[in-house]
Amino acid sequence: KEESELSNMVMTGTLVCNGHGKGVVVGTGYNTQFGEIFKLMESEETPKTPLQENIYSLTKFFTINTLVVIAVIMTIGLVKGLTFQYMMSLSVSLAVAALP
């Protein structure tokens, strides 16, 4: 018989109202009924909701556009004769401020 079919098995979370008894642990972690269920759930990938897909697309759009604007600002600064170190510092500051 399977462990779950035995009449004298106690599962995690079982409450005992009164009495006494002794028990033997036959499995822990993945080697339990809950562990088997967890393994099945873990192997399934949850599909993304339309909201999650829209947020991902919007974030990607803003990230790419922000990086393009920062590259343009850095190029303009270098053409005007500002130091690379200053422009790099400015670019990193803009990236940190613009990207969540």
Biopython code that builds the backbone (N, CA, C, O; Angstrom):
import numpy as np
from Bio.PDB.StructureBuilder import StructureBuilder

atoms = [
    (1, "LYS", "N", (0.839, -1.198, 0.000)),
    (1, "LYS", "CA", (0.000, 0.000, 0.000)),
    (1, "LYS", "C", (0.876, 1.251, 0.000)),
    (1, "LYS", "O", (2.009, 1.246, 0.481)),
    (2, "GLU", "N", (0.317, 2.311, -0.550)),
    (2, "GLU", "CA", (0.984, 3.610, -0.508)),
    (2, "GLU", "C", (0.916, 4.156, 0.918)),
    (2, "GLU", "O", (0.020, 3.805, 1.686)),
    (3, "GLU", "N", (1.871, 5.014, 1.258)),
    (3, "GLU", "CA", (1.885, 5.600, 2.604)),
    (3, "GLU", "C", (0.588, 6.343, 2.907)),
    (3, "GLU", "O", (0.081, 6.289, 4.027)),
    (4, "SER", "N", (0.055, 7.036, 1.904)),
    (4, "SER", "CA", (-1.162, 7.822, 2.135)),
    (4, "SER", "C", (-2.393, 6.946, 2.349)),
    (4, "SER", "O", (-3.404, 7.422, 2.864)),
    (5, "GLU", "N", (-2.321, 5.670, 1.960)),
    (5, "GLU", "CA", (-3.453, 4.763, 2.122)),
    (5, "GLU", "C", (-3.454, 4.048, 3.466)),
    (5, "GLU", "O", (-4.451, 3.423, 3.825)),
    (6, "LEU", "N", (-2.361, 4.125, 4.212)),
    (6, "LEU", "CA", (-2.284, 3.434, 5.502)),
    (6, "LEU", "C", (-3.129, 4.172, 6.532)),
    (6, "LEU", "O", (-3.143, 5.403, 6.560)),
    (7, "SER", "N", (-3.829, 3.430, 7.373)),
    (7, "SER", "CA", (-4.732, 4.042, 8.358)),
    (7, "SER", "C", (-3.983, 4.595, 9.570)),
    (7, "SER", "O", (-4.543, 5.397, 10.318)),
    (8, "ASN", "N", (-2.753, 4.191, 9.778)),
    (8, "ASN", "CA", (-2.028, 4.644, 10.959)),
    (8, "ASN", "C", (-0.973, 5.698, 10.636)),
    (8, "ASN", "O", (-0.051, 5.903, 11.425)),
    (9, "MET", "N", (-1.090, 6.366, 9.498)),
    (9, "MET", "CA", (-0.125, 7.399, 9.112)),
    (9, "MET", "C", (-0.636, 8.772, 9.538)),
    (9, "MET", "O", (-1.828, 9.062, 9.444)),
    (10, "VAL", "N", (0.279, 9.604, 10.003)),
    (10, "VAL", "CA", (-0.048, 10.978, 10.387)),
    (10, "VAL", "C", (0.762, 11.903, 9.486)),
    (10, "VAL", "O", (1.969, 11.733, 9.320)),
    (11, "MET", "N", (0.075, 12.880, 8.909)),
    (11, "MET", "CA", (0.742, 13.815, 8.000)),
    (11, "MET", "C", (1.081, 15.122, 8.723)),
    (11, "MET", "O", (0.559, 15.409, 9.800)),
    (12, "THR", "N", (1.956, 15.893, 8.111)),
    (12, "THR", "CA", (2.326, 17.199, 8.661)),
    (12, "THR", "C", (1.081, 18.046, 8.856)),
    (12, "THR", "O", (0.207, 18.079, 7.990)),
    (13, "GLY", "N", (1.001, 18.713, 9.961)),
    (13, "GLY", "CA", (-0.127, 19.594, 10.233)),
    (13, "GLY", "C", (-1.300, 18.904, 10.897)),
    (13, "GLY", "O", (-2.305, 19.556, 11.181)),
    (14, "THR", "N", (-1.210, 17.618, 11.152)),
    (14, "THR", "CA", (-2.297, 16.897, 11.813)),
    (14, "THR", "C", (-2.378, 17.319, 13.272)),
    (14, "THR", "O", (-1.358, 17.384, 13.958)),
    (15, "LEU", "N", (-3.587, 17.608, 13.750)),
    (15, "LEU", "CA", (-3.796, 18.004, 15.147)),
    (15, "LEU", "C", (-4.343, 16.825, 15.938)),
    (15, "LEU", "O", (-5.225, 16.106, 15.468)),
    (16, "VAL", "N", (-3.817, 16.631, 17.141)),
    (16, "VAL", "CA", (-4.291, 15.581, 18.039)),
    (16, "VAL", "C", (-4.997, 16.263, 19.195)),
    (16, "VAL", "O", (-4.421, 17.126, 19.858)),
    (17, "CYS", "N", (-6.245, 15.877, 19.441)),
    (17, "CYS", "CA", (-7.036, 16.536, 20.486)),
    (17, "CYS", "C", (-6.718, 16.008, 21.880)),
    (17, "CYS", "O", (-6.623, 16.797, 22.820)),
    (18, "ASN", "N", (-6.554, 14.718, 22.040)),
    (18, "ASN", "CA", (-6.168, 14.189, 23.347)),
    (18, "ASN", "C", (-5.565, 12.801, 23.169)),
    (18, "ASN", "O", (-5.607, 12.218, 22.085)),
    (19, "GLY", "N", (-5.015, 12.299, 24.235)),
    (19, "GLY", "CA", (-4.399, 10.984, 24.194)),
    (19, "GLY", "C", (-2.889, 11.071, 24.119)),
    (19, "GLY", "O", (-2.297, 12.126, 24.346)),
    (20, "HIS", "N", (-2.288, 9.962, 23.800)),
    (20, "HIS", "CA", (-0.839, 9.917, 23.698)),
    (20, "HIS", "C", (-0.464, 8.891, 22.629)),
    (20, "HIS", "O", (-1.278, 8.065, 22.217)),
    (21, "GLY", "N", (0.752, 8.970, 22.210)),
    (21, "GLY", "CA", (1.198, 8.036, 21.184)),
    (21, "GLY", "C", (2.667, 8.231, 20.873)),
    (21, "GLY", "O", (3.304, 9.176, 21.340)),
    (22, "LYS", "N", (3.182, 7.332, 20.086)),
    (22, "LYS", "CA", (4.554, 7.402, 19.626)),
    (22, "LYS", "C", (4.523, 7.372, 18.114)),
    (22, "LYS", "O", (3.615, 6.807, 17.505)),
    (23, "GLY", "N", (5.529, 7.988, 17.517)),
    (23, "GLY", "CA", (5.577, 8.011, 16.063)),
    (23, "GLY", "C", (6.975, 7.782, 15.545)),
    (23, "GLY", "O", (7.963, 7.976, 16.253)),
    (24, "VAL", "N", (7.040, 7.371, 14.309)),
    (24, "VAL", "CA", (8.306, 7.170, 13.624)),
    (24, "VAL", "C", (8.261, 8.016, 12.353)),
    (24, "VAL", "O", (7.308, 7.933, 11.579)),
    (25, "VAL", "N", (9.280, 8.817, 12.147)),
    (25, "VAL", "CA", (9.353, 9.640, 10.955)),
    (25, "VAL", "C", (9.790, 8.759, 9.792)),
    (25, "VAL", "O", (10.816, 8.082, 9.860)),
    (26, "VAL", "N", (8.996, 8.775, 8.721)),
    (26, "VAL", "CA", (9.325, 7.943, 7.566)),
    (26, "VAL", "C", (9.833, 8.764, 6.385)),
    (26, "VAL", "O", (10.285, 8.205, 5.385)),
    (27, "GLY", "N", (9.761, 10.087, 6.500)),
    (27, "GLY", "CA", (10.265, 10.922, 5.414)),
    (27, "GLY", "C", (10.252, 12.380, 5.813)),
    (27, "GLY", "O", (9.403, 12.821, 6.588)),
    (28, "THR", "N", (11.212, 13.131, 5.267)),
    (28, "THR", "CA", (11.261, 14.571, 5.500)),
    (28, "THR", "C", (11.520, 15.277, 4.166)),
    (28, "THR", "O", (12.019, 14.676, 3.215)),
    (29, "GLY", "N", (11.175, 16.543, 4.118)),
    (29, "GLY", "CA", (11.459, 17.348, 2.929)),
    (29, "GLY", "C", (10.789, 16.814, 1.681)),
    (29, "GLY", "O", (9.575, 16.607, 1.657)),
    (30, "TYR", "N", (11.590, 16.588, 0.631)),
    (30, "TYR", "CA", (11.059, 16.102, -0.642)),
    (30, "TYR", "C", (10.567, 14.660, -0.562)),
    (30, "TYR", "O", (9.854, 14.209, -1.458)),
    (31, "ASN", "N", (10.925, 13.939, 0.476)),
    (31, "ASN", "CA", (10.545, 12.538, 0.615)),
    (31, "ASN", "C", (9.229, 12.355, 1.359)),
    (31, "ASN", "O", (9.018, 11.316, 1.985)),
    (32, "THR", "N", (8.344, 13.340, 1.304)),
    (32, "THR", "CA", (7.029, 13.263, 1.934)),
    (32, "THR", "C", (5.966, 13.465, 0.865)),
    (32, "THR", "O", (6.279, 13.777, -0.284)),
    (33, "GLN", "N", (4.705, 13.285, 1.251)),
    (33, "GLN", "CA", (3.597, 13.538, 0.320)),
    (33, "GLN", "C", (3.594, 15.014, -0.109)),
    (33, "GLN", "O", (3.408, 15.323, -1.285)),
    (34, "PHE", "N", (3.803, 15.917, 0.857)),
    (34, "PHE", "CA", (3.874, 17.337, 0.516)),
    (34, "PHE", "C", (5.068, 17.618, -0.382)),
    (34, "PHE", "O", (4.985, 18.454, -1.282)),
    (35, "GLY", "N", (6.164, 16.937, -0.148)),
    (35, "GLY", "CA", (7.347, 17.113, -0.982)),
    (35, "GLY", "C", (7.098, 16.707, -2.422)),
    (35, "GLY", "O", (7.568, 17.365, -3.350)),
    (36, "GLU", "N", (6.357, 15.620, -2.608)),
    (36, "GLU", "CA", (6.010, 15.173, -3.961)),
    (36, "GLU", "C", (5.154, 16.219, -4.668)),
    (36, "GLU", "O", (5.378, 16.525, -5.839)),
    (37, "ILE", "N", (4.179, 16.762, -3.954)),
    (37, "ILE", "CA", (3.319, 17.801, -4.528)),
    (37, "ILE", "C", (4.148, 19.042, -4.855)),
    (37, "ILE", "O", (3.970, 19.651, -5.909)),
    (38, "PHE", "N", (5.049, 19.411, -3.956)),
    (38, "PHE", "CA", (5.889, 20.586, -4.179)),
    (38, "PHE", "C", (6.764, 20.399, -5.412)),
    (38, "PHE", "O", (6.937, 21.331, -6.198)),
    (39, "LYS", "N", (7.321, 19.191, -5.589)),
    (39, "LYS", "CA", (8.153, 18.920, -6.768)),
    (39, "LYS", "C", (7.342, 19.073, -8.048)),
    (39, "LYS", "O", (7.840, 19.606, -9.040)),
    (40, "LEU", "N", (6.093, 18.608, -8.030)),
    (40, "LEU", "CA", (5.239, 18.751, -9.207)),
    (40, "LEU", "C", (4.943, 20.222, -9.497)),
    (40, "LEU", "O", (4.968, 20.658, -10.648)),
    (41, "MET", "N", (4.665, 20.974, -8.444)),
    (41, "MET", "CA", (4.372, 22.404, -8.621)),
    (41, "MET", "C", (5.609, 23.168, -9.059)),
    (41, "MET", "O", (5.508, 24.115, -9.839)),
    (42, "GLU", "N", (6.763, 22.775, -8.573)),
    (42, "GLU", "CA", (8.010, 23.461, -8.885)),
    (42, "GLU", "C", (8.372, 23.295, -10.359)),
    (42, "GLU", "O", (8.945, 24.199, -10.967)),
    (43, "SER", "N", (8.038, 22.139, -10.930)),
    (43, "SER", "CA", (8.387, 21.887, -12.326)),
    (43, "SER", "C", (7.484, 22.644, -13.291)),
    (43, "SER", "O", (7.863, 22.857, -14.443)),
    (44, "GLU", "N", (6.305, 23.053, -12.852)),
    (44, "GLU", "CA", (5.393, 23.819, -13.687)),
    (44, "GLU", "C", (5.788, 25.284, -13.679)),
    (44, "GLU", "O", (5.972, 25.880, -12.618)),
    (45, "GLU", "N", (5.918, 25.859, -14.861)),
    (45, "GLU", "CA", (6.224, 27.289, -14.940)),
    (45, "GLU", "C", (4.920, 28.052, -15.045)),
    (45, "GLU", "O", (4.092, 27.770, -15.911)),
    (46, "THR", "N", (4.740, 29.012, -14.166)),
    (46, "THR", "CA", (3.503, 29.783, -14.174)),
    (46, "THR", "C", (3.528, 30.755, -15.349)),
    (46, "THR", "O", (4.523, 31.448, -15.562)),
    (47, "PRO", "N", (2.453, 30.807, -16.102)),
    (47, "PRO", "CA", (2.418, 31.734, -17.231)),
    (47, "PRO", "C", (2.329, 33.182, -16.739)),
    (47, "PRO", "O", (1.766, 33.463, -15.681)),
    (48, "LYS", "N", (2.897, 34.088, -17.531)),
    (48, "LYS", "CA", (2.858, 35.496, -17.159)),
    (48, "LYS", "C", (1.488, 36.069, -17.471)),
    (48, "LYS", "O", (0.878, 35.739, -18.488)),
    (49, "THR", "N", (1.018, 36.922, -16.595)),
    (49, "THR", "CA", (-0.260, 37.579, -16.817)),
    (49, "THR", "C", (-0.068, 38.689, -17.853)),
    (49, "THR", "O", (1.057, 39.134, -18.080)),
    (50, "PRO", "N", (-1.154, 39.137, -18.479)),
    (50, "PRO", "CA", (-1.029, 40.246, -19.429)),
    (50, "PRO", "C", (-0.418, 41.500, -18.786)),
    (50, "PRO", "O", (0.333, 42.225, -19.438)),
    (51, "LEU", "N", (-0.735, 41.752, -17.525)),
    (51, "LEU", "CA", (-0.148, 42.905, -16.839)),
    (51, "LEU", "C", (1.355, 42.761, -16.717)),
    (51, "LEU", "O", (2.088, 43.719, -16.964)),
    (52, "GLN", "N", (1.830, 41.575, -16.337)),
    (52, "GLN", "CA", (3.270, 41.341, -16.228)),
    (52, "GLN", "C", (3.962, 41.509, -17.581)),
    (52, "GLN", "O", (5.055, 42.072, -17.652)),
    (53, "GLU", "N", (3.335, 41.027, -18.650)),
    (53, "GLU", "CA", (3.911, 41.187, -19.978)),
    (53, "GLU", "C", (3.983, 42.655, -20.380)),
    (53, "GLU", "O", (4.978, 43.099, -20.953)),
    (54, "ASN", "N", (2.916, 43.415, -20.076)),
    (54, "ASN", "CA", (2.916, 44.845, -20.406)),
    (54, "ASN", "C", (3.965, 45.607, -19.603)),
    (54, "ASN", "O", (4.643, 46.484, -20.137)),
    (55, "ILE", "N", (4.097, 45.276, -18.338)),
    (55, "ILE", "CA", (5.105, 45.944, -17.498)),
    (55, "ILE", "C", (6.496, 45.619, -18.007)),
    (55, "ILE", "O", (7.358, 46.497, -18.040)),
    (56, "TYR", "N", (6.736, 44.369, -18.406)),
    (56, "TYR", "CA", (8.041, 43.979, -18.950)),
    (56, "TYR", "C", (8.345, 44.757, -20.228)),
    (56, "TYR", "O", (9.455, 45.260, -20.398)),
    (57, "SER", "N", (7.371, 44.858, -21.119)),
    (57, "SER", "CA", (7.572, 45.593, -22.380)),
    (57, "SER", "C", (7.838, 47.068, -22.118)),
    (57, "SER", "O", (8.724, 47.662, -22.732)),
    (58, "LEU", "N", (7.076, 47.655, -21.213)),
    (58, "LEU", "CA", (7.249, 49.077, -20.890)),
    (58, "LEU", "C", (8.613, 49.331, -20.258)),
    (58, "LEU", "O", (9.277, 50.315, -20.582)),
    (59, "THR", "N", (9.026, 48.453, -19.366)),
    (59, "THR", "CA", (10.336, 48.589, -18.723)),
    (59, "THR", "C", (11.459, 48.472, -19.747)),
    (59, "THR", "O", (12.426, 49.232, -19.706)),
    (60, "LYS", "N", (11.329, 47.524, -20.659)),
    (60, "LYS", "CA", (12.336, 47.351, -21.709)),
    (60, "LYS", "C", (12.407, 48.599, -22.591)),
    (60, "LYS", "O", (13.498, 49.055, -22.934)),
    (61, "PHE", "N", (11.256, 49.148, -22.954)),
    (61, "PHE", "CA", (11.191, 50.356, -23.772)),
    (61, "PHE", "C", (11.889, 51.527, -23.085)),
    (61, "PHE", "O", (12.725, 52.200, -23.689)),
    (62, "PHE", "N", (11.542, 51.769, -21.814)),
    (62, "PHE", "CA", (12.153, 52.875, -21.071)),
    (62, "PHE", "C", (13.655, 52.666, -20.870)),
    (62, "PHE", "O", (14.428, 53.621, -20.953)),
    (63, "THR", "N", (14.064, 51.449, -20.613)),
    (63, "THR", "CA", (15.491, 51.167, -20.405)),
    (63, "THR", "C", (16.300, 51.464, -21.659)),
    (63, "THR", "O", (17.336, 52.127, -21.599)),
    (64, "ILE", "N", (15.819, 50.966, -22.796)),
    (64, "ILE", "CA", (16.543, 51.203, -24.052)),
    (64, "ILE", "C", (16.595, 52.690, -24.375)),
    (64, "ILE", "O", (17.649, 53.213, -24.737)),
    (65, "ASN", "N", (15.461, 53.373, -24.246)),
    (65, "ASN", "CA", (15.431, 54.812, -24.548)),
    (65, "ASN", "C", (16.313, 55.616, -23.595)),
    (65, "ASN", "O", (16.976, 56.565, -24.013)),
    (66, "THR", "N", (16.321, 55.247, -22.342)),
    (66, "THR", "CA", (17.160, 55.945, -21.364)),
    (66, "THR", "C", (18.633, 55.769, -21.696)),
    (66, "THR", "O", (19.404, 56.728, -21.643)),
    (67, "LEU", "N", (19.021, 54.559, -22.037)),
    (67, "LEU", "CA", (20.425, 54.310, -22.380)),
    (67, "LEU", "C", (20.833, 55.062, -23.650)),
    (67, "LEU", "O", (21.963, 55.540, -23.744)),
    (68, "VAL", "N", (19.930, 55.173, -24.624)),
    (68, "VAL", "CA", (20.221, 55.938, -25.842)),
    (68, "VAL", "C", (20.406, 57.411, -25.512)),
    (68, "VAL", "O", (21.349, 58.038, -25.994)),
    (69, "VAL", "N", (19.516, 57.974, -24.694)),
    (69, "VAL", "CA", (19.627, 59.392, -24.312)),
    (69, "VAL", "C", (20.921, 59.631, -23.542)),
    (69, "VAL", "O", (21.596, 60.634, -23.771)),
    (70, "ILE", "N", (21.272, 58.742, -22.649)),
    (70, "ILE", "CA", (22.522, 58.892, -21.881)),
    (70, "ILE", "C", (23.731, 58.823, -22.811)),
    (70, "ILE", "O", (24.686, 59.582, -22.643)),
    (71, "ALA", "N", (23.697, 57.918, -23.791)),
    (71, "ALA", "CA", (24.808, 57.824, -24.748)),
    (71, "ALA", "C", (24.931, 59.113, -25.560)),
    (71, "ALA", "O", (26.040, 59.578, -25.821)),
    (72, "VAL", "N", (23.799, 59.689, -25.960)),
    (72, "VAL", "CA", (23.824, 60.951, -26.716)),
    (72, "VAL", "C", (24.393, 62.070, -25.851)),
    (72, "VAL", "O", (25.223, 62.851, -26.315)),
    (73, "ILE", "N", (23.953, 62.152, -24.597)),
    (73, "ILE", "CA", (24.458, 63.192, -23.691)),
    (73, "ILE", "C", (25.956, 63.024, -23.475)),
    (73, "ILE", "O", (26.694, 64.009, -23.459)),
    (74, "MET", "N", (26.411, 61.786, -23.309)),
    (74, "MET", "CA", (27.835, 61.537, -23.096)),
    (74, "MET", "C", (28.634, 61.939, -24.338)),
    (74, "MET", "O", (29.697, 62.550, -24.229)),
    (75, "THR", "N", (28.120, 61.595, -25.504)),
    (75, "THR", "CA", (28.809, 61.955, -26.754)),
    (75, "THR", "C", (28.894, 63.474, -26.923)),
    (75, "THR", "O", (29.946, 63.996, -27.291)),
    (76, "ILE", "N", (27.812, 64.173, -26.660)),
    (76, "ILE", "CA", (27.815, 65.642, -26.763)),
    (76, "ILE", "C", (28.825, 66.246, -25.798)),
    (76, "ILE", "O", (29.556, 67.170, -26.157)),
    (77, "GLY", "N", (28.868, 65.726, -24.571)),
    (77, "GLY", "CA", (29.817, 66.238, -23.579)),
    (77, "GLY", "C", (31.253, 66.016, -23.999)),
    (77, "GLY", "O", (32.097, 66.894, -23.818)),
    (78, "LEU", "N", (31.543, 64.844, -24.561)),
    (78, "LEU", "CA", (32.911, 64.554, -25.008)),
    (78, "LEU", "C", (33.293, 65.429, -26.204)),
    (78, "LEU", "O", (34.432, 65.885, -26.303)),
    (79, "VAL", "N", (32.340, 65.663, -27.110)),
    (79, "VAL", "CA", (32.607, 66.531, -28.264)),
    (79, "VAL", "C", (32.873, 67.968, -27.804)),
    (79, "VAL", "O", (33.698, 68.664, -28.395)),
    (80, "LYS", "N", (32.185, 68.408, -26.761)),
    (80, "LYS", "CA", (32.381, 69.769, -26.236)),
    (80, "LYS", "C", (33.672, 69.905, -25.444)),
    (80, "LYS", "O", (34.034, 71.010, -25.040)),
    (81, "GLY", "N", (34.374, 68.793, -25.214)),
    (81, "GLY", "CA", (35.657, 68.859, -24.548)),
    (81, "GLY", "C", (35.653, 68.518, -23.070)),
    (81, "GLY", "O", (36.671, 68.687, -22.399)),
    (82, "LEU", "N", (34.538, 68.045, -22.550)),
    (82, "LEU", "CA", (34.497, 67.636, -21.140)),
    (82, "LEU", "C", (35.256, 66.313, -20.984)),
    (82, "LEU", "O", (35.341, 65.527, -21.928)),
    (83, "THR", "N", (35.799, 66.075, -19.799)),
    (83, "THR", "CA", (36.615, 64.878, -19.593)),
    (83, "THR", "C", (35.739, 63.621, -19.582)),
    (83, "THR", "O", (34.558, 63.657, -19.238)),
    (84, "PHE", "N", (36.373, 62.509, -19.973)),
    (84, "PHE", "CA", (35.671, 61.231, -19.995)),
    (84, "PHE", "C", (35.212, 60.845, -18.592)),
    (84, "PHE", "O", (34.108, 60.330, -18.414)),
    (85, "GLN", "N", (36.063, 61.096, -17.600)),
    (85, "GLN", "CA", (35.718, 60.751, -16.214)),
    (85, "GLN", "C", (34.476, 61.518, -15.764)),
    (85, "GLN", "O", (33.589, 60.943, -15.132)),
    (86, "TYR", "N", (34.407, 62.797, -16.080)),
    (86, "TYR", "CA", (33.246, 63.616, -15.700)),
    (86, "TYR", "C", (31.984, 63.111, -16.404)),
    (86, "TYR", "O", (30.931, 62.976, -15.782)),
    (87, "MET", "N", (32.098, 62.838, -17.699)),
    (87, "MET", "CA", (30.932, 62.390, -18.451)),
    (87, "MET", "C", (30.479, 60.997, -18.007)),
    (87, "MET", "O", (29.284, 60.703, -17.983)),
    (88, "MET", "N", (31.441, 60.148, -17.658)),
    (88, "MET", "CA", (31.079, 58.818, -17.167)),
    (88, "MET", "C", (30.342, 58.927, -15.836)),
    (88, "MET", "O", (29.354, 58.231, -15.603)),
    (89, "SER", "N", (30.831, 59.797, -14.977)),
    (89, "SER", "CA", (30.173, 60.027, -13.686)),
    (89, "SER", "C", (28.766, 60.569, -13.896)),
    (89, "SER", "O", (27.824, 60.139, -13.230)),
    (90, "LEU", "N", (28.625, 61.506, -14.816)),
    (90, "LEU", "CA", (27.312, 62.076, -15.124)),
    (90, "LEU", "C", (26.385, 61.000, -15.701)),
    (90, "LEU", "O", (25.210, 60.931, -15.343)),
    (91, "SER", "N", (26.911, 60.179, -16.580)),
    (91, "SER", "CA", (26.105, 59.126, -17.213)),
    (91, "SER", "C", (25.605, 58.112, -16.196)),
    (91, "SER", "O", (24.443, 57.708, -16.228)),
    (92, "VAL", "N", (26.484, 57.705, -15.299)),
    (92, "VAL", "CA", (26.075, 56.750, -14.255)),
    (92, "VAL", "C", (25.020, 57.373, -13.353)),
    (92, "VAL", "O", (24.055, 56.712, -12.971)),
    (93, "SER", "N", (25.202, 58.639, -13.015)),
    (93, "SER", "CA", (24.220, 59.338, -12.176)),
    (93, "SER", "C", (22.862, 59.400, -12.870)),
    (93, "SER", "O", (21.829, 59.164, -12.243)),
    (94, "LEU", "N", (22.866, 59.716, -14.153)),
    (94, "LEU", "CA", (21.610, 59.768, -14.905)),
    (94, "LEU", "C", (20.955, 58.386, -14.992)),
    (94, "LEU", "O", (19.737, 58.262, -14.866)),
    (95, "ALA", "N", (21.756, 57.368, -15.203)),
    (95, "ALA", "CA", (21.214, 56.006, -15.305)),
    (95, "ALA", "C", (20.579, 55.580, -13.987)),
    (95, "ALA", "O", (19.490, 55.008, -13.974)),
    (96, "VAL", "N", (21.254, 55.858, -12.891)),
    (96, "VAL", "CA", (20.717, 55.484, -11.567)),
    (96, "VAL", "C", (19.433, 56.249, -11.271)),
    (96, "VAL", "O", (18.495, 55.701, -10.691)),
    (97, "ALA", "N", (19.395, 57.516, -11.672)),
    (97, "ALA", "CA", (18.199, 58.321, -11.404)),
    (97, "ALA", "C", (17.035, 57.922, -12.304)),
    (97, "ALA", "O", (15.879, 57.964, -11.885)),
    (98, "ALA", "N", (17.338, 57.540, -13.531)),
    (98, "ALA", "CA", (16.265, 57.279, -14.504)),
    (98, "ALA", "C", (15.707, 55.869, -14.429)),
    (98, "ALA", "O", (14.509, 55.673, -14.632)),
    (99, "LEU", "N", (16.542, 54.890, -14.144)),
    (99, "LEU", "CA", (16.095, 53.493, -14.167)),
    (99, "LEU", "C", (15.706, 53.039, -12.760)),
    (99, "LEU", "O", (16.489, 53.173, -11.819)),
    (100, "PRO", "N", (14.511, 52.510, -12.626)),
    (100, "PRO", "CA", (14.057, 52.062, -11.300)),
    (100, "PRO", "C", (14.775, 50.790, -10.859)),
    (100, "PRO", "O", (14.514, 50.280, -9.770)),
]
sb = StructureBuilder()
sb.init_structure("model")
sb.init_model(0)
sb.init_chain("A")
sb.init_seg("    ")
for serial, (resi, resn, name, xyz) in enumerate(atoms, 1):
    if name == "N":
        sb.init_residue(resn, " ", resi, " ")
    sb.init_atom(name, np.array(xyz, "f"), 0.0, 1.0, " ", f" {name:<3s}", serial, name[0])
structure = sb.get_structure()
